[in-house]
Amino acid sequence: MIGTATPSVSPDTFTLTVPKADVSLFKSIAKKMGWKIERKRSAKPRLYDPETGDSLNDATMKVIEDARKGKDVIEVGSMDEYLELVKNL
């Protein structure tokens, strides 16, 4: 027989990773077992400037992440080509 945790017993704490597709199932199992679960999301990556104490906003971070993935990146061969491209915008 599977028992549930009781307040008189000191609980163990675990950290586990649950695939998104199984989160609903995991929550229902935890509820039926009487387990207390706490979800901790990882913080979004931020670029931080220690001189100003500011971090880049979500829109700027998205542009940087897209550029790292090669999305919406324009390559030019020289500064003259870049200036010509900018002039035509």
Chimera marker file (.cmm) of the C-alpha trace (Angstrom):
<marker_set name="trace">
<marker id="1" x="0.000" y="0.000" z="0.000" r="1" g="1" b="0" radius="0.5"/>
<marker id="2" x="1.280" y="3.436" z="-0.867" r="1" g="1" b="0" radius="0.5"/>
<marker id="3" x="0.992" y="5.939" z="1.939" r="1" g="1" b="0" radius="0.5"/>
<marker id="4" x="1.042" y="9.700" z="1.893" r="1" g="1" b="0" radius="0.5"/>
<marker id="5" x="3.356" y="12.002" z="3.780" r="1" g="1" b="0" radius="0.5"/>
<marker id="6" x="2.051" y="13.004" z="7.176" r="1" g="1" b="0" radius="0.5"/>
<marker id="7" x="2.947" y="16.178" z="9.065" r="1" g="1" b="0" radius="0.5"/>
<marker id="8" x="4.524" y="14.139" z="11.907" r="1" g="1" b="0" radius="0.5"/>
<marker id="9" x="7.123" y="12.654" z="9.557" r="1" g="1" b="0" radius="0.5"/>
<marker id="10" x="10.030" y="14.824" z="8.454" r="1" g="1" b="0" radius="0.5"/>
<marker id="11" x="9.782" y="15.019" z="4.657" r="1" g="1" b="0" radius="0.5"/>
<marker id="12" x="12.598" y="14.534" z="2.158" r="1" g="1" b="0" radius="0.5"/>
<marker id="13" x="13.128" y="17.229" z="-0.448" r="1" g="1" b="0" radius="0.5"/>
<marker id="14" x="13.835" y="16.373" z="-4.073" r="1" g="1" b="0" radius="0.5"/>
<marker id="15" x="14.645" y="18.381" z="-7.165" r="1" g="1" b="0" radius="0.5"/>
<marker id="16" x="13.433" y="16.893" z="-10.414" r="1" g="1" b="0" radius="0.5"/>
<marker id="17" x="12.788" y="17.906" z="-13.978" r="1" g="1" b="0" radius="0.5"/>
<marker id="18" x="9.395" y="17.106" z="-15.476" r="1" g="1" b="0" radius="0.5"/>
<marker id="19" x="8.797" y="17.333" z="-19.239" r="1" g="1" b="0" radius="0.5"/>
<marker id="20" x="6.168" y="19.953" z="-20.119" r="1" g="1" b="0" radius="0.5"/>
<marker id="21" x="3.919" y="17.277" z="-21.569" r="1" g="1" b="0" radius="0.5"/>
<marker id="22" x="3.830" y="15.501" z="-18.175" r="1" g="1" b="0" radius="0.5"/>
<marker id="23" x="3.354" y="18.495" z="-15.842" r="1" g="1" b="0" radius="0.5"/>
<marker id="24" x="-0.412" y="18.022" z="-15.584" r="1" g="1" b="0" radius="0.5"/>
<marker id="25" x="-0.014" y="14.327" z="-14.760" r="1" g="1" b="0" radius="0.5"/>
<marker id="26" x="2.725" y="15.095" z="-12.227" r="1" g="1" b="0" radius="0.5"/>
<marker id="27" x="0.554" y="17.695" z="-10.488" r="1" g="1" b="0" radius="0.5"/>
<marker id="28" x="-2.403" y="15.309" z="-10.266" r="1" g="1" b="0" radius="0.5"/>
<marker id="29" x="-0.221" y="12.527" z="-8.844" r="1" g="1" b="0" radius="0.5"/>
<marker id="30" x="1.311" y="14.920" z="-6.304" r="1" g="1" b="0" radius="0.5"/>
<marker id="31" x="-2.153" y="16.104" z="-5.249" r="1" g="1" b="0" radius="0.5"/>
<marker id="32" x="-3.425" y="12.523" z="-4.819" r="1" g="1" b="0" radius="0.5"/>
<marker id="33" x="-0.332" y="11.603" z="-2.800" r="1" g="1" b="0" radius="0.5"/>
<marker id="34" x="-0.695" y="14.656" z="-0.563" r="1" g="1" b="0" radius="0.5"/>
<marker id="35" x="2.707" y="15.982" z="-1.602" r="1" g="1" b="0" radius="0.5"/>
<marker id="36" x="3.577" y="19.632" z="-1.463" r="1" g="1" b="0" radius="0.5"/>
<marker id="37" x="5.226" y="20.741" z="-4.697" r="1" g="1" b="0" radius="0.5"/>
<marker id="38" x="6.827" y="24.055" z="-5.488" r="1" g="1" b="0" radius="0.5"/>
<marker id="39" x="7.717" y="25.157" z="-8.992" r="1" g="1" b="0" radius="0.5"/>
<marker id="40" x="10.867" y="27.186" z="-9.430" r="1" g="1" b="0" radius="0.5"/>
<marker id="41" x="11.382" y="28.616" z="-12.866" r="1" g="1" b="0" radius="0.5"/>
<marker id="42" x="14.845" y="29.467" z="-13.983" r="1" g="1" b="0" radius="0.5"/>
<marker id="43" x="15.464" y="33.162" z="-14.375" r="1" g="1" b="0" radius="0.5"/>
<marker id="44" x="15.550" y="34.577" z="-17.869" r="1" g="1" b="0" radius="0.5"/>
<marker id="45" x="19.074" y="35.372" z="-18.984" r="1" g="1" b="0" radius="0.5"/>
<marker id="46" x="19.912" y="39.052" z="-18.663" r="1" g="1" b="0" radius="0.5"/>
<marker id="47" x="22.836" y="41.210" z="-19.587" r="1" g="1" b="0" radius="0.5"/>
<marker id="48" x="23.667" y="43.360" z="-16.593" r="1" g="1" b="0" radius="0.5"/>
<marker id="49" x="25.698" y="46.575" z="-16.424" r="1" g="1" b="0" radius="0.5"/>
<marker id="50" x="27.296" y="46.836" z="-12.974" r="1" g="1" b="0" radius="0.5"/>
<marker id="51" x="28.148" y="50.506" z="-13.532" r="1" g="1" b="0" radius="0.5"/>
<marker id="52" x="24.520" y="51.579" z="-13.978" r="1" g="1" b="0" radius="0.5"/>
<marker id="53" x="22.826" y="48.692" z="-12.178" r="1" g="1" b="0" radius="0.5"/>
<marker id="54" x="20.511" y="48.236" z="-15.178" r="1" g="1" b="0" radius="0.5"/>
<marker id="55" x="19.665" y="45.102" z="-17.140" r="1" g="1" b="0" radius="0.5"/>
<marker id="56" x="18.520" y="44.935" z="-20.735" r="1" g="1" b="0" radius="0.5"/>
<marker id="57" x="14.760" y="44.666" z="-21.267" r="1" g="1" b="0" radius="0.5"/>
<marker id="58" x="12.925" y="41.657" z="-22.750" r="1" g="1" b="0" radius="0.5"/>
<marker id="59" x="12.758" y="43.095" z="-26.274" r="1" g="1" b="0" radius="0.5"/>
<marker id="60" x="16.499" y="43.765" z="-26.411" r="1" g="1" b="0" radius="0.5"/>
<marker id="61" x="17.319" y="40.322" z="-24.993" r="1" g="1" b="0" radius="0.5"/>
<marker id="62" x="15.094" y="38.712" z="-27.670" r="1" g="1" b="0" radius="0.5"/>
<marker id="63" x="16.990" y="40.514" z="-30.439" r="1" g="1" b="0" radius="0.5"/>
<marker id="64" x="20.301" y="39.343" z="-28.965" r="1" g="1" b="0" radius="0.5"/>
<marker id="65" x="19.078" y="35.741" z="-28.605" r="1" g="1" b="0" radius="0.5"/>
<marker id="66" x="17.747" y="35.774" z="-32.188" r="1" g="1" b="0" radius="0.5"/>
<marker id="67" x="21.058" y="37.146" z="-33.477" r="1" g="1" b="0" radius="0.5"/>
<marker id="68" x="22.950" y="34.395" z="-31.643" r="1" g="1" b="0" radius="0.5"/>
<marker id="69" x="20.734" y="31.890" z="-33.459" r="1" g="1" b="0" radius="0.5"/>
<marker id="70" x="21.409" y="33.606" z="-36.790" r="1" g="1" b="0" radius="0.5"/>
<marker id="71" x="17.893" y="35.021" z="-37.175" r="1" g="1" b="0" radius="0.5"/>
<marker id="72" x="17.462" y="38.419" z="-38.852" r="1" g="1" b="0" radius="0.5"/>
<marker id="73" x="21.214" y="38.912" z="-39.204" r="1" g="1" b="0" radius="0.5"/>
<marker id="74" x="22.562" y="40.867" z="-42.156" r="1" g="1" b="0" radius="0.5"/>
<marker id="75" x="26.151" y="40.317" z="-43.172" r="1" g="1" b="0" radius="0.5"/>
<marker id="76" x="28.101" y="42.931" z="-45.079" r="1" g="1" b="0" radius="0.5"/>
<marker id="77" x="31.627" y="42.768" z="-46.444" r="1" g="1" b="0" radius="0.5"/>
<marker id="78" x="32.786" y="46.270" z="-45.578" r="1" g="1" b="0" radius="0.5"/>
<marker id="79" x="31.874" y="49.403" z="-43.680" r="1" g="1" b="0" radius="0.5"/>
<marker id="80" x="31.017" y="51.105" z="-46.982" r="1" g="1" b="0" radius="0.5"/>
<marker id="81" x="28.508" y="48.334" z="-47.762" r="1" g="1" b="0" radius="0.5"/>
<marker id="82" x="27.022" y="48.714" z="-44.287" r="1" g="1" b="0" radius="0.5"/>
<marker id="83" x="26.669" y="52.495" z="-44.658" r="1" g="1" b="0" radius="0.5"/>
<marker id="84" x="25.027" y="52.024" z="-48.047" r="1" g="1" b="0" radius="0.5"/>
<marker id="85" x="22.612" y="49.490" z="-46.558" r="1" g="1" b="0" radius="0.5"/>
<marker id="86" x="21.715" y="51.820" z="-43.676" r="1" g="1" b="0" radius="0.5"/>
<marker id="87" x="21.283" y="54.777" z="-46.010" r="1" g="1" b="0" radius="0.5"/>
<marker id="88" x="18.727" y="52.819" z="-48.046" r="1" g="1" b="0" radius="0.5"/>
<marker id="89" x="16.557" y="51.873" z="-45.071" r="1" g="1" b="0" radius="0.5"/>
<link id1="1" id2="2" r="1" g="1" b="0" radius="0.2"/>
<link id1="2" id2="3" r="1" g="1" b="0" radius="0.2"/>
<link id1="3" id2="4" r="1" g="1" b="0" radius="0.2"/>
<link id1="4" id2="5" r="1" g="1" b="0" radius="0.2"/>
<link id1="5" id2="6" r="1" g="1" b="0" radius="0.2"/>
<link id1="6" id2="7" r="1" g="1" b="0" radius="0.2"/>
<link id1="7" id2="8" r="1" g="1" b="0" radius="0.2"/>
<link id1="8" id2="9" r="1" g="1" b="0" radius="0.2"/>
<link id1="9" id2="10" r="1" g="1" b="0" radius="0.2"/>
<link id1="10" id2="11" r="1" g="1" b="0" radius="0.2"/>
<link id1="11" id2="12" r="1" g="1" b="0" radius="0.2"/>
<link id1="12" id2="13" r="1" g="1" b="0" radius="0.2"/>
<link id1="13" id2="14" r="1" g="1" b="0" radius="0.2"/>
<link id1="14" id2="15" r="1" g="1" b="0" radius="0.2"/>
<link id1="15" id2="16" r="1" g="1" b="0" radius="0.2"/>
<link id1="16" id2="17" r="1" g="1" b="0" radius="0.2"/>
<link id1="17" id2="18" r="1" g="1" b="0" radius="0.2"/>
<link id1="18" id2="19" r="1" g="1" b="0" radius="0.2"/>
<link id1="19" id2="20" r="1" g="1" b="0" radius="0.2"/>
<link id1="20" id2="21" r="1" g="1" b="0" radius="0.2"/>
<link id1="21" id2="22" r="1" g="1" b="0" radius="0.2"/>
<link id1="22" id2="23" r="1" g="1" b="0" radius="0.2"/>
<link id1="23" id2="24" r="1" g="1" b="0" radius="0.2"/>
<link id1="24" id2="25" r="1" g="1" b="0" radius="0.2"/>
<link id1="25" id2="26" r="1" g="1" b="0" radius="0.2"/>
<link id1="26" id2="27" r="1" g="1" b="0" radius="0.2"/>
<link id1="27" id2="28" r="1" g="1" b="0" radius="0.2"/>
<link id1="28" id2="29" r="1" g="1" b="0" radius="0.2"/>
<link id1="29" id2="30" r="1" g="1" b="0" radius="0.2"/>
<link id1="30" id2="31" r="1" g="1" b="0" radius="0.2"/>
<link id1="31" id2="32" r="1" g="1" b="0" radius="0.2"/>
<link id1="32" id2="33" r="1" g="1" b="0" radius="0.2"/>
<link id1="33" id2="34" r="1" g="1" b="0" radius="0.2"/>
<link id1="34" id2="35" r="1" g="1" b="0" radius="0.2"/>
<link id1="35" id2="36" r="1" g="1" b="0" radius="0.2"/>
<link id1="36" id2="37" r="1" g="1" b="0" radius="0.2"/>
<link id1="37" id2="38" r="1" g="1" b="0" radius="0.2"/>
<link id1="38" id2="39" r="1" g="1" b="0" radius="0.2"/>
<link id1="39" id2="40" r="1" g="1" b="0" radius="0.2"/>
<link id1="40" id2="41" r="1" g="1" b="0" radius="0.2"/>
<link id1="41" id2="42" r="1" g="1" b="0" radius="0.2"/>
<link id1="42" id2="43" r="1" g="1" b="0" radius="0.2"/>
<link id1="43" id2="44" r="1" g="1" b="0" radius="0.2"/>
<link id1="44" id2="45" r="1" g="1" b="0" radius="0.2"/>
<link id1="45" id2="46" r="1" g="1" b="0" radius="0.2"/>
<link id1="46" id2="47" r="1" g="1" b="0" radius="0.2"/>
<link id1="47" id2="48" r="1" g="1" b="0" radius="0.2"/>
<link id1="48" id2="49" r="1" g="1" b="0" radius="0.2"/>
<link id1="49" id2="50" r="1" g="1" b="0" radius="0.2"/>
<link id1="50" id2="51" r="1" g="1" b="0" radius="0.2"/>
<link id1="51" id2="52" r="1" g="1" b="0" radius="0.2"/>
<link id1="52" id2="53" r="1" g="1" b="0" radius="0.2"/>
<link id1="53" id2="54" r="1" g="1" b="0" radius="0.2"/>
<link id1="54" id2="55" r="1" g="1" b="0" radius="0.2"/>
<link id1="55" id2="56" r="1" g="1" b="0" radius="0.2"/>
<link id1="56" id2="57" r="1" g="1" b="0" radius="0.2"/>
<link id1="57" id2="58" r="1" g="1" b="0" radius="0.2"/>
<link id1="58" id2="59" r="1" g="1" b="0" radius="0.2"/>
<link id1="59" id2="60" r="1" g="1" b="0" radius="0.2"/>
<link id1="60" id2="61" r="1" g="1" b="0" radius="0.2"/>
<link id1="61" id2="62" r="1" g="1" b="0" radius="0.2"/>
<link id1="62" id2="63" r="1" g="1" b="0" radius="0.2"/>
<link id1="63" id2="64" r="1" g="1" b="0" radius="0.2"/>
<link id1="64" id2="65" r="1" g="1" b="0" radius="0.2"/>
<link id1="65" id2="66" r="1" g="1" b="0" radius="0.2"/>
<link id1="66" id2="67" r="1" g="1" b="0" radius="0.2"/>
<link id1="67" id2="68" r="1" g="1" b="0" radius="0.2"/>
<link id1="68" id2="69" r="1" g="1" b="0" radius="0.2"/>
<link id1="69" id2="70" r="1" g="1" b="0" radius="0.2"/>
<link id1="70" id2="71" r="1" g="1" b="0" radius="0.2"/>
<link id1="71" id2="72" r="1" g="1" b="0" radius="0.2"/>
<link id1="72" id2="73" r="1" g="1" b="0" radius="0.2"/>
<link id1="73" id2="74" r="1" g="1" b="0" radius="0.2"/>
<link id1="74" id2="75" r="1" g="1" b="0" radius="0.2"/>
<link id1="75" id2="76" r="1" g="1" b="0" radius="0.2"/>
<link id1="76" id2="77" r="1" g="1" b="0" radius="0.2"/>
<link id1="77" id2="78" r="1" g="1" b="0" radius="0.2"/>
<link id1="78" id2="79" r="1" g="1" b="0" radius="0.2"/>
<link id1="79" id2="80" r="1" g="1" b="0" radius="0.2"/>
<link id1="80" id2="81" r="1" g="1" b="0" radius="0.2"/>
<link id1="81" id2="82" r="1" g="1" b="0" radius="0.2"/>
<link id1="82" id2="83" r="1" g="1" b="0" radius="0.2"/>
<link id1="83" id2="84" r="1" g="1" b="0" radius="0.2"/>
<link id1="84" id2="85" r="1" g="1" b="0" radius="0.2"/>
<link id1="85" id2="86" r="1" g="1" b="0" radius="0.2"/>
<link id1="86" id2="87" r="1" g="1" b="0" radius="0.2"/>
<link id1="87" id2="88" r="1" g="1" b="0" radius="0.2"/>
<link id1="88" id2="89" r="1" g="1" b="0" radius="0.2"/>
</marker_set>
